[in-house]
Amino acid sequence: VLTNPAVLGKSPPTLGDALSMYANWLRDDLVEFRREPEETEAAFADALAFQGAHPATKFVGDAYLAAFARATGSALVTFDRQLLKFAEKYEFAAIRLRSPY
């Protein structure tokens, strides 16, 4: 996502820069790596149910992220307006950040 121009504009970070950012996040005491709990599968099915009559799109990945956040009791942090809109509509905890780029 960090390297996607549709998300971060005309000059997104390179893949190498994105990997460096990820490594920095993992070293930050405010970031916690969460394993997938058993509840994720049911939350994922619930998230997909809202779009069940439509073909699979990038929404499937978004639904998984929202489901994972719900299953772990976390808030989803995103730059993606559509993901935030989905999360708010279906009451998944989410926060939208403005792009730093």
C-alpha positions in Angstrom: 0.0 0.0 0.0 2.8 2.4 0.8 4.1 2.2 -2.8 0.7 2.6 -4.5 0.3 5.9 -6.3 -3.4 5.6 -6.1 -3.1 5.7 -2.3 -0.2 8.0 -1.7 -0.1 10.2 -4.8 2.2 10.7 -7.8 5.5 10.1 -5.9 5.0 7.3 -3.4 7.9 5.7 -1.6 9.9 3.1 -3.5 9.6 -0.6 -2.4 12.9 -0.3 -0.6 11.8 2.8 1.2 8.5 1.1 2.2 10.5 -1.9 3.6 12.6 0.5 5.6 9.5 2.1 7.0 8.1 -1.3 7.9 11.3 -2.2 9.7 11.2 1.1 11.6 7.6 0.5 12.6 8.5 -2.9 14.0 11.2 -1.3 16.2 8.8 1.3 17.5 7.5 0.6 21.0 4.1 2.0 19.9 3.7 -0.7 17.2 2.7 -4.2 18.2 2.9 -7.3 15.9 -0.3 -9.3 16.4 -0.8 -12.9 15.4 -4.0 -13.9 13.7 -6.5 -15.1 16.4 -9.1 -17.8 15.7 -11.8 -15.2 15.5 -10.4 -13.7 12.4 -12.0 -16.2 10.1 -15.5 -15.5 11.4 -14.9 -11.8 11.3 -13.6 -12.1 7.7 -16.7 -14.0 6.6 -18.9 -11.3 8.3 -16.9 -8.5 6.5 -17.3 -10.3 3.1 -21.0 -10.9 3.6 -21.6 -7.2 3.0 -20.3 -7.6 -0.5 -21.4 -11.2 -1.2 -23.3 -10.4 -4.3 -20.4 -8.6 -6.0 -17.3 -10.0 -7.8 -14.0 -10.2 -5.8 -12.0 -7.0 -5.9 -9.3 -5.4 -3.8 -12.2 -5.2 -1.3 -11.3 -8.8 -0.2 -7.9 -7.6 1.1 -9.6 -4.6 2.8 -12.2 -6.9 4.4 -9.4 -9.1 5.8 -7.7 -6.1 7.3 -10.9 -4.9 8.9 -11.7 -8.4 10.2 -8.2 -8.8 11.6 -8.5 -5.5 13.4 -11.9 -6.5 14.8 -10.7 -10.0 15.9 -7.7 -8.5 17.8 -9.7 -5.6 19.3 -7.5 -3.2 17.4 -8.4 0.0 15.4 -7.5 -0.2 11.7 -5.2 2.7 10.7 -5.4 3.6 7.0 -4.7 6.2 4.3 -7.5 4.7 2.2 -10.8 6.7 2.2 -12.8 3.7 0.8 -11.6 1.4 3.5 -12.4 4.0 6.2 -15.9 4.4 4.6 -16.5 0.7 4.7 -15.2 0.4 8.3 -17.4 3.2 9.5 -20.5 1.9 7.7 -20.2 -1.6 9.2 -18.8 -0.4 12.6 -15.3 -1.7 12.3 -13.0 0.5 14.4 -10.8 2.6 12.0 -8.8 5.7 11.9 -7.7 7.5 8.6 -4.4 9.2 8.5 -3.5 11.9 5.9 -0.7 10.9 3.6 2.7 12.3 4.5 3.5 12.6 0.8 
